[in-house]
């Protein structure tokens, strides 16, 4: 049986926008399904231009952070750009505590992310 859709996809001006559906991306199964769907949604050619919208997310695991680091490496290898936005204060503090706010471009909202492209 196919995994339920864990992300929503949109596109604005050639930028792929991924919005997470789950409030908690924490358990192994959810992280695996989110990562599989996220990587499947990543363009296979050309520079990757992507925004990850965390507006629905309240909790993330270190396993998800590892998957996002792999995604950032893939984006960097294509000369593309990845931006994260709409993080709750809890999720943002996880990125800050892990020093991942230095690796990822994190914007306040989707509009700010789109304008950065």
N, CA, C and O atoms as a GROMACS GRO file, in nm:
protein
  468
    1UNK      N    1   0.084  -0.118   0.000
    1UNK     CA    2   0.000   0.000   0.000
    1UNK      C    3   0.088   0.124   0.000
    1UNK      O    4   0.187   0.131   0.073
    2UNK      N    5   0.053   0.223  -0.081
    2UNK     CA    6   0.130   0.346  -0.090
    2UNK      C    7   0.116   0.427   0.038
    2UNK      O    8   0.012   0.426   0.104
    3UNK      N    9   0.224   0.498   0.071
    3UNK     CA   10   0.223   0.584   0.189
    3UNK      C   11   0.127   0.701   0.165
    3UNK      O   12   0.115   0.749   0.053
    4UNK      N   13   0.060   0.746   0.271
    4UNK     CA   14  -0.028   0.862   0.254
    4UNK      C   15   0.054   0.986   0.217
    4UNK      O   16   0.172   0.996   0.250
    5UNK      N   17  -0.011   1.078   0.148
    5UNK     CA   18   0.059   1.202   0.111
    5UNK      C   19   0.096   1.280   0.235
    5UNK      O   20   0.009   1.322   0.312
    6UNK      N   21   0.222   1.299   0.255
    6UNK     CA   22   0.271   1.369   0.375
    6UNK      C   23   0.312   1.512   0.343
    6UNK      O   24   0.343   1.590   0.433
    7UNK      N   25   0.314   1.546   0.212
    7UNK     CA   26   0.350   1.682   0.172
    7UNK      C   27   0.253   1.730   0.064
    7UNK      O   28   0.193   1.651  -0.007
    8UNK      N   29   0.240   1.862   0.055
    8UNK     CA   30   0.167   1.925  -0.054
    8UNK      C   31   0.268   1.999  -0.139
    8UNK      O   32   0.363   2.057  -0.087
    9UNK      N   33   0.247   1.997  -0.270
    9UNK     CA   34   0.338   2.063  -0.362
    9UNK      C   35   0.269   2.178  -0.432
    9UNK      O   36   0.151   2.172  -0.466
   10UNK      N   37   0.346   2.283  -0.452
   10UNK     CA   38   0.300   2.399  -0.527
   10UNK      C   39   0.422   2.452  -0.602
   10UNK      O   40   0.535   2.412  -0.575
   11UNK      N   41   0.398   2.541  -0.696
   11UNK     CA   42   0.510   2.602  -0.767
   11UNK      C   43   0.476   2.746  -0.796
   11UNK      O   44   0.366   2.777  -0.843
   12UNK      N   45   0.572   2.836  -0.768
   12UNK     CA   46   0.556   2.978  -0.793
   12UNK      C   47   0.682   3.027  -0.863
   12UNK      O   48   0.792   3.017  -0.808
   13UNK      N   49   0.666   3.079  -0.983
   13UNK     CA   50   0.780   3.134  -1.059
   13UNK      C   51   0.897   3.036  -1.069
   13UNK      O   52   1.012   3.077  -1.055
   14UNK      N   53   0.868   2.910  -1.094
   14UNK     CA   54   0.974   2.810  -1.110
   14UNK      C   55   1.035   2.761  -0.980
   14UNK      O   56   1.135   2.689  -0.983
   15UNK      N   57   0.978   2.799  -0.867
   15UNK     CA   58   1.027   2.755  -0.737
   15UNK      C   59   0.929   2.652  -0.682
   15UNK      O   60   0.810   2.682  -0.666
   16UNK      N   61   0.978   2.533  -0.653
   16UNK     CA   62   0.894   2.429  -0.596
   16UNK      C   63   0.874   2.457  -0.447
   16UNK      O   64   0.970   2.479  -0.374
   17UNK      N   65   0.748   2.457  -0.404
   17UNK     CA   66   0.715   2.482  -0.264
   17UNK      C   67   0.658   2.354  -0.205
   17UNK      O   68   0.560   2.300  -0.255
   18UNK      N   69   0.720   2.308  -0.098
   18UNK     CA   70   0.678   2.186  -0.029
   18UNK      C   71   0.624   2.226   0.107
   18UNK      O   72   0.693   2.290   0.186
   19UNK      N   73   0.500   2.187   0.133
   19UNK     CA   74   0.439   2.214   0.264
   19UNK      C   75   0.414   2.080   0.332
   19UNK      O   76   0.348   1.992   0.278
   20UNK      N   77   0.470   2.067   0.452
   20UNK     CA   78   0.451   1.945   0.530
   20UNK      C   79   0.309   1.940   0.583
   20UNK      O   80   0.255   2.043   0.626
   21UNK      N   81   0.246   1.823   0.582
   21UNK     CA   82   0.109   1.806   0.631
   21UNK      C   83   0.103   1.766   0.778
   21UNK      O   84   0.008   1.800   0.848
   22UNK      N   85   0.203   1.692   0.823
   22UNK     CA   86   0.200   1.636   0.959
   22UNK      C   87   0.240   1.739   1.064
   22UNK      O   88   0.330   1.820   1.043
   23UNK      N   89   0.172   1.733   1.177
   23UNK     CA   90   0.206   1.819   1.290
   23UNK      C   91   0.338   1.773   1.353
   23UNK      O   92   0.420   1.855   1.397
   24UNK      N   93   0.358   1.642   1.356
   24UNK     CA   94   0.479   1.586   1.414
   24UNK      C   95   0.550   1.501   1.310
   24UNK      O   96   0.495   1.402   1.261
   25UNK      N   97   0.671   1.540   1.276
   25UNK     CA   98   0.754   1.461   1.185
   25UNK      C   99   0.864   1.404   1.274
   25UNK      O  100   0.978   1.452   1.276
   26UNK      N  101   0.824   1.301   1.348
   26UNK     CA  102   0.910   1.254   1.456
   26UNK      C  103   0.938   1.105   1.451
   26UNK      O  104   1.053   1.064   1.463
   27UNK      N  105   0.834   1.023   1.435
   27UNK     CA  106   0.858   0.878   1.438
   27UNK      C  107   0.925   0.832   1.308
   27UNK      O  108   0.916   0.899   1.205
   28UNK      N  109   0.991   0.718   1.316
   28UNK     CA  110   1.071   0.669   1.203
   28UNK      C  111   0.990   0.655   1.075
   28UNK      O  112   1.036   0.694   0.968
   29UNK      N  113   0.871   0.600   1.085
   29UNK     CA  114   0.788   0.578   0.966
   29UNK      C  115   0.751   0.710   0.899
   29UNK      O  116   0.762   0.724   0.777
   30UNK      N  117   0.707   0.806   0.977
   30UNK     CA  118   0.669   0.936   0.921
   30UNK      C  119   0.789   1.004   0.857
   30UNK      O  120   0.778   1.057   0.747
   31UNK      N  121   0.903   1.002   0.926
   31UNK     CA  122   1.024   1.065   0.870
   31UNK      C  123   1.062   0.998   0.738
   31UNK      O  124   1.094   1.067   0.642
   32UNK      N  125   1.058   0.866   0.734
   32UNK     CA  126   1.094   0.793   0.611
   32UNK      C  127   0.999   0.830   0.497
   32UNK      O  128   1.043   0.855   0.385
   33UNK      N  129   0.869   0.832   0.525
   33UNK     CA  130   0.771   0.864   0.421
   33UNK      C  131   0.784   1.009   0.375
   33UNK      O  132   0.775   1.038   0.255
   34UNK      N  133   0.804   1.100   0.470
   34UNK     CA  134   0.824   1.240   0.432
   34UNK      C  135   0.948   1.254   0.345
   34UNK      O  136   0.944   1.320   0.241
   35UNK      N  137   1.057   1.192   0.386
   35UNK     CA  138   1.182   1.201   0.310
   35UNK      C  139   1.167   1.142   0.171
   35UNK      O  140   1.212   1.201   0.073
   36UNK      N  141   1.103   1.025   0.161
   36UNK     CA  142   1.082   0.964   0.030
   36UNK      C  143   1.002   1.056  -0.061
   36UNK      O  144   1.037   1.074  -0.178
   37UNK      N  145   0.895   1.114  -0.009
   37UNK     CA  146   0.811   1.201  -0.090
   37UNK      C  147   0.883   1.332  -0.123
   37UNK      O  148   0.867   1.387  -0.232
   38UNK      N  149   0.961   1.382  -0.029
   38UNK     CA  150   1.037   1.504  -0.051
   38UNK      C  151   1.140   1.486  -0.161
   38UNK      O  152   1.152   1.570  -0.250
   39UNK      N  153   1.215   1.376  -0.156
   39UNK     CA  154   1.317   1.351  -0.258
   39UNK      C  155   1.254   1.320  -0.393
   39UNK      O  156   1.309   1.355  -0.497
   40UNK      N  157   1.138   1.254  -0.393
   40UNK     CA  158   1.066   1.228  -0.518
   40UNK      C  159   1.017   1.359  -0.581
   40UNK      O  160   1.006   1.368  -0.703
   41UNK      N  161   0.989   1.459  -0.499
   41UNK     CA  162   0.941   1.588  -0.548
   41UNK      C  163   1.054   1.681  -0.591
   41UNK      O  164   1.029   1.788  -0.646
   42UNK      N  165   1.177   1.639  -0.566
   42UNK     CA  166   1.293   1.721  -0.601
   42UNK      C  167   1.325   1.704  -0.750
   42UNK      O  168   1.342   1.592  -0.797
   43UNK      N  169   1.332   1.815  -0.824
   43UNK     CA  170   1.364   1.806  -0.967
   43UNK      C  171   1.495   1.730  -0.989
   43UNK      O  172   1.591   1.746  -0.913
   44UNK      N  173   1.498   1.649  -1.094
   44UNK     CA  174   1.617   1.568  -1.120
   44UNK      C  175   1.716   1.636  -1.215
   44UNK      O  176   1.828   1.589  -1.232
   45UNK      N  177   1.675   1.745  -1.276
   45UNK     CA  178   1.764   1.816  -1.367
   45UNK      C  179   1.765   1.964  -1.333
   45UNK      O  180   1.668   2.018  -1.279
   46UNK      N  181   1.876   2.029  -1.366
   46UNK     CA  182   1.887   2.172  -1.345
   46UNK      C  183   1.905   2.209  -1.200
   46UNK      O  184   1.897   2.124  -1.111
   47UNK      N  185   1.928   2.336  -1.175
   47UNK     CA  186   1.940   2.382  -1.037
   47UNK      C  187   1.808   2.363  -0.962
   47UNK      O  188   1.702   2.399  -1.012
   48UNK      N  189   1.816   2.308  -0.843
   48UNK     CA  190   1.698   2.286  -0.761
   48UNK      C  191   1.665   2.418  -0.690
   48UNK      O  192   1.750   2.476  -0.623
   49UNK      N  193   1.542   2.462  -0.705
   49UNK     CA  194   1.493   2.583  -0.639
   49UNK      C  195   1.371   2.542  -0.557
   49UNK      O  196   1.265   2.512  -0.612
   50UNK      N  197   1.388   2.540  -0.424
   50UNK     CA  198   1.285   2.481  -0.340
   50UNK      C  199   1.268   2.556  -0.209
   50UNK      O  200   1.364   2.607  -0.151
   51UNK      N  201   1.142   2.562  -0.164
   51UNK     CA  202   1.108   2.619  -0.034
   51UNK      C  203   1.038   2.509   0.046
   51UNK      O  204   0.950   2.440  -0.006
   52UNK      N  205   1.078   2.493   0.172
   52UNK     CA  206   1.010   2.401   0.262
   52UNK      C  207   0.930   2.483   0.363
   52UNK      O  208   0.986   2.561   0.439
   53UNK      N  209   0.799   2.464   0.362
   53UNK     CA  210   0.706   2.538   0.446
   53UNK      C  211   0.669   2.452   0.567
   53UNK      O  212   0.607   2.347   0.552
   54UNK      N  213   0.709   2.497   0.686
   54UNK     CA  214   0.688   2.423   0.810
   54UNK      C  215   0.567   2.472   0.888
   54UNK      O  216   0.556   2.444   1.007
   55UNK      N  217   0.475   2.544   0.825
   55UNK     CA  218   0.365   2.608   0.899
   55UNK      C  219   0.277   2.508   0.974
   55UNK      O  220   0.218   2.544   1.076
   56UNK      N  221   0.266   2.385   0.928
   56UNK     CA  222   0.182   2.286   0.995
   56UNK      C  223   0.258   2.203   1.099
   56UNK      O  224   0.198   2.123   1.170
   57UNK      N  225   0.389   2.222   1.108
   57UNK     CA  226   0.474   2.133   1.188
   57UNK      C  227   0.500   2.192   1.327
   57UNK      O  228   0.538   2.308   1.342
   58UNK      N  229   0.478   2.108   1.429
   58UNK     CA  230   0.505   2.147   1.568
   58UNK      C  231   0.629   2.079   1.625
   58UNK      O  232   0.689   2.129   1.720
   59UNK      N  233   0.667   1.964   1.568
   59UNK     CA  234   0.775   1.885   1.627
   59UNK      C  235   0.850   1.811   1.516
   59UNK      O  236   0.788   1.752   1.428
   60UNK      N  237   0.983   1.815   1.522
   60UNK     CA  238   1.066   1.743   1.425
   60UNK      C  239   1.170   1.660   1.501
   60UNK      O  240   1.205   1.690   1.614
   61UNK      N  241   1.216   1.555   1.435
   61UNK     CA  242   1.316   1.467   1.496
   61UNK      C  243   1.453   1.494   1.436
   61UNK      O  244   1.466   1.558   1.332
   62UNK      N  245   1.555   1.443   1.504
   62UNK     CA  246   1.690   1.454   1.451
   62UNK      C  247   1.704   1.375   1.321
   62UNK      O  248   1.785   1.410   1.235
   63UNK      N  249   1.625   1.268   1.307
   63UNK     CA  250   1.629   1.190   1.183
   63UNK      C  251   1.583   1.276   1.065
   63UNK      O  252   1.641   1.268   0.957
   64UNK      N  253   1.480   1.358   1.086
   64UNK     CA  254   1.436   1.448   0.979
   64UNK      C  255   1.544   1.550   0.949
   64UNK      O  256   1.569   1.582   0.832
   65UNK      N  257   1.609   1.602   1.051
   65UNK     CA  258   1.716   1.699   1.028
   65UNK      C  259   1.825   1.639   0.940
   65UNK      O  260   1.880   1.706   0.852
   66UNK      N  261   1.858   1.511   0.965
   66UNK     CA  262   1.957   1.444   0.881
   66UNK      C  263   1.914   1.436   0.736
   66UNK      O  264   1.995   1.456   0.646
   67UNK      N  265   1.786   1.406   0.713
   67UNK     CA  266   1.733   1.401   0.575
   67UNK      C  267   1.739   1.539   0.509
   67UNK      O  268   1.768   1.550   0.390
   68UNK      N  269   1.711   1.643   0.586
   68UNK     CA  270   1.716   1.779   0.531
   68UNK      C  271   1.859   1.821   0.497
   68UNK      O  272   1.882   1.894   0.401
   69UNK      N  273   1.955   1.774   0.576
   69UNK     CA  274   2.096   1.801   0.545
   69UNK      C  275   2.132   1.735   0.412
   69UNK      O  276   2.201   1.796   0.330
   70UNK      N  277   2.087   1.611   0.390
   70UNK     CA  278   2.112   1.544   0.262
   70UNK      C  279   2.047   1.622   0.147
   70UNK      O  280   2.107   1.636   0.040
   71UNK      N  281   1.926   1.671   0.168
   71UNK     CA  282   1.860   1.750   0.065
   71UNK      C  283   1.939   1.877   0.036
   71UNK      O  284   1.956   1.914  -0.080
   72UNK      N  285   1.988   1.945   0.140
   72UNK     CA  286   2.068   2.066   0.120
   72UNK      C  287   2.193   2.035   0.038
   72UNK      O  288   2.231   2.114  -0.049
   73UNK      N  289   2.256   1.923   0.064
   73UNK     CA  290   2.375   1.884  -0.014
   73UNK      C  291   2.340   1.861  -0.161
   73UNK      O  292   2.415   1.900  -0.251
   74UNK      N  293   2.225   1.798  -0.184
   74UNK     CA  294   2.180   1.775  -0.322
   74UNK      C  295   2.154   1.908  -0.393
   74UNK      O  296   2.193   1.927  -0.508
   75UNK      N  297   2.087   1.998  -0.323
   75UNK     CA  298   2.059   2.131  -0.380
   75UNK      C  299   2.189   2.204  -0.411
   75UNK      O  300   2.204   2.261  -0.519
   76UNK      N  301   2.282   2.203  -0.316
   76UNK     CA  302   2.411   2.269  -0.336
   76UNK      C  303   2.485   2.212  -0.457
   76UNK      O  304   2.549   2.286  -0.532
   77UNK      N  305   2.478   2.081  -0.475
   77UNK     CA  306   2.547   2.016  -0.587
   77UNK      C  307   2.492   2.060  -0.722
   77UNK      O  308   2.563   2.053  -0.823
   78UNK      N  309   2.367   2.106  -0.726
   78UNK     CA  310   2.309   2.151  -0.853
   78UNK      C  311   2.323   2.302  -0.872
   78UNK      O  312   2.282   2.355  -0.975
   79UNK      N  313   2.382   2.369  -0.774
   79UNK     CA  314   2.393   2.514  -0.782
   79UNK      C  315   2.260   2.583  -0.755
   79UNK      O  316   2.240   2.698  -0.792
   80UNK      N  317   2.170   2.511  -0.690
   80UNK     CA  318   2.037   2.564  -0.662
   80UNK      C  319   2.029   2.634  -0.527
   80UNK      O  320   2.131   2.671  -0.468
   81UNK      N  321   1.906   2.651  -0.481
   81UNK     CA  322   1.882   2.722  -0.356
   81UNK      C  323   1.766   2.656  -0.283
   81UNK      O  324   1.664   2.623  -0.342
   82UNK      N  325   1.785   2.638  -0.152
   82UNK     CA  326   1.682   2.582  -0.065
   82UNK      C  327   1.657   2.680   0.048
   82UNK      O  328   1.750   2.728   0.112
   83UNK      N  329   1.530   2.710   0.072
   83UNK     CA  330   1.492   2.802   0.180
   83UNK      C  331   1.384   2.736   0.265
   83UNK      O  332   1.299   2.664   0.214
   84UNK      N  333   1.388   2.761   0.395
   84UNK     CA  334   1.290   2.708   0.488
   84UNK      C  335   1.212   2.826   0.546
   84UNK      O  336   1.266   2.935   0.565
   85UNK      N  337   1.083   2.803   0.574
   85UNK     CA  338   1.002   2.913   0.626
   85UNK      C  339   0.887   2.864   0.712
   85UNK      O  340   0.861   2.744   0.723
   86UNK      N  341   0.819   2.962   0.774
   86UNK     CA  342   0.697   2.939   0.853
   86UNK      C  343   0.720   2.842   0.969
   86UNK      O  344   0.635   2.758   0.997
   87UNK      N  345   0.834   2.854   1.036
   87UNK     CA  346   0.865   2.765   1.148
   87UNK      C  347   0.805   2.817   1.277
   87UNK      O  348   0.808   2.937   1.305
   88UNK      N  349   0.751   2.725   1.357
   88UNK     CA  350   0.707   2.761   1.492
   88UNK      C  351   0.832   2.791   1.574
   88UNK      O  352   0.943   2.756   1.535
   89UNK      N  353   0.814   2.856   1.687
   89UNK     CA  354   0.929   2.888   1.772
   89UNK      C  355   0.997   2.760   1.822
   89UNK      O  356   1.119   2.758   1.840
   90UNK      N  357   0.920   2.654   1.844
   90UNK     CA  358   0.978   2.527   1.889
   90UNK      C  359   1.066   2.466   1.780
   90UNK      O  360   1.180   2.425   1.806
   91UNK      N  361   1.014   2.459   1.659
   91UNK     CA  362   1.091   2.400   1.548
   91UNK      C  363   1.214   2.486   1.521
   91UNK      O  364   1.324   2.433   1.500
   92UNK      N  365   1.196   2.617   1.520
   92UNK     CA  366   1.311   2.706   1.495
   92UNK      C  367   1.419   2.687   1.602
   92UNK      O  368   1.538   2.691   1.571
   93UNK      N  369   1.379   2.666   1.728
   93UNK     CA  370   1.478   2.647   1.834
   93UNK      C  371   1.554   2.516   1.815
   93UNK      O  372   1.672   2.507   1.852
   94UNK      N  373   1.490   2.413   1.758
   94UNK     CA  374   1.560   2.288   1.728
   94UNK      C  375   1.671   2.314   1.626
   94UNK      O  376   1.783   2.265   1.641
   95UNK      N  377   1.640   2.391   1.523
   95UNK     CA  378   1.741   2.425   1.422
   95UNK      C  379   1.853   2.508   1.484
   95UNK      O  380   1.971   2.486   1.455
   96UNK      N  381   1.816   2.604   1.568
   96UNK     CA  382   1.916   2.691   1.630
   96UNK      C  383   2.005   2.612   1.726
   96UNK      O  384   2.127   2.628   1.725
   97UNK      N  385   1.945   2.527   1.810
   97UNK     CA  386   2.021   2.446   1.906
   97UNK      C  387   2.118   2.353   1.834
   97UNK      O  388   2.228   2.327   1.884
   98UNK      N  389   2.077   2.302   1.718
   98UNK     CA  390   2.160   2.210   1.640
   98UNK      C  391   2.259   2.284   1.550
   98UNK      O  392   2.334   2.222   1.476
   99UNK      N  393   2.260   2.417   1.558
   99UNK     CA  394   2.342   2.503   1.472
   99UNK      C  395   2.308   2.488   1.324
   99UNK      O  396   2.386   2.526   1.237
  100UNK      N  397   2.190   2.434   1.296
  100UNK     CA  398   2.150   2.418   1.156
  100UNK      C  399   2.094   2.547   1.098
  100UNK      O  400   2.071   2.557   0.978
  101UNK      N  401   2.071   2.647   1.184
  101UNK     CA  402   2.030   2.777   1.132
  101UNK      C  403   2.145   2.843   1.055
  101UNK      O  404   2.125   2.941   0.984
  102UNK      N  405   2.264   2.788   1.070
  102UNK     CA  406   2.380   2.836   0.993
  102UNK      C  407   2.390   2.768   0.856
  102UNK      O  408   2.442   2.826   0.761
  103UNK      N  409   2.338   2.647   0.847
  103UNK     CA  410   2.342   2.571   0.722
  103UNK      C  411   2.226   2.609   0.630
  103UNK      O  412   2.243   2.621   0.509
  104UNK      N  413   2.109   2.626   0.689
  104UNK     CA  414   1.988   2.652   0.611
  104UNK      C  415   1.952   2.800   0.611
  104UNK      O  416   1.971   2.870   0.711
  105UNK      N  417   1.899   2.845   0.498
  105UNK     CA  418   1.843   2.980   0.490
  105UNK      C  419   1.700   2.970   0.544
  105UNK      O  420   1.616   2.904   0.484
  106UNK      N  421   1.674   3.036   0.656
  106UNK     CA  422   1.544   3.028   0.721
  106UNK      C  423   1.477   3.166   0.717
  106UNK      O  424   1.532   3.265   0.765
  107UNK      N  425   1.360   3.169   0.658
  107UNK     CA  426   1.284   3.293   0.645
  107UNK      C  427   1.163   3.290   0.738
  107UNK      O  428   1.118   3.184   0.781
  108UNK      N  429   1.112   3.408   0.766
  108UNK     CA  430   0.996   3.422   0.853
  108UNK      C  431   0.872   3.362   0.789
  108UNK      O  432   0.799   3.286   0.853
  109UNK      N  433   0.848   3.395   0.662
  109UNK     CA  434   0.726   3.348   0.596
  109UNK      C  435   0.753   3.313   0.450
  109UNK      O  436   0.862   3.336   0.398
  110UNK      N  437   0.652   3.257   0.386
  110UNK     CA  438   0.663   3.211   0.248
  110UNK      C  439   0.695   3.326   0.153
  110UNK      O  440   0.776   3.311   0.062
  111UNK      N  441   0.632   3.441   0.174
  111UNK     CA  442   0.655   3.558   0.089
  111UNK      C  443   0.803   3.596   0.090
  111UNK      O  444   0.862   3.623  -0.014
  112UNK      N  445   0.861   3.599   0.208
  112UNK     CA  446   1.003   3.634   0.221
  112UNK      C  447   1.091   3.531   0.148
  112UNK      O  448   1.190   3.568   0.084
  113UNK      N  449   1.056   3.404   0.158
  113UNK     CA  450   1.131   3.300   0.087
  113UNK      C  451   1.123   3.317  -0.064
  113UNK      O  452   1.224   3.308  -0.134
  114UNK      N  453   1.001   3.341  -0.114
  114UNK     CA  454   0.983   3.359  -0.258
  114UNK      C  455   1.063   3.480  -0.308
  114UNK      O  456   1.127   3.474  -0.413
  115UNK      N  457   1.057   3.589  -0.233
  115UNK     CA  458   1.130   3.710  -0.272
  115UNK      C  459   1.281   3.688  -0.275
  115UNK      O  460   1.352   3.755  -0.349
  116UNK      N  461   1.330   3.593  -0.195
  116UNK     CA  462   1.476   3.566  -0.190
  116UNK      C  463   1.526   3.502  -0.319
  116UNK      O  464   1.646   3.501  -0.346
  117UNK      N  465   1.434   3.449  -0.400
  117UNK     CA  466   1.474   3.390  -0.526
  117UNK      C  467   1.480   3.498  -0.632
  117UNK      O  468   1.512   3.470  -0.748
   0.00000   0.00000   0.00000
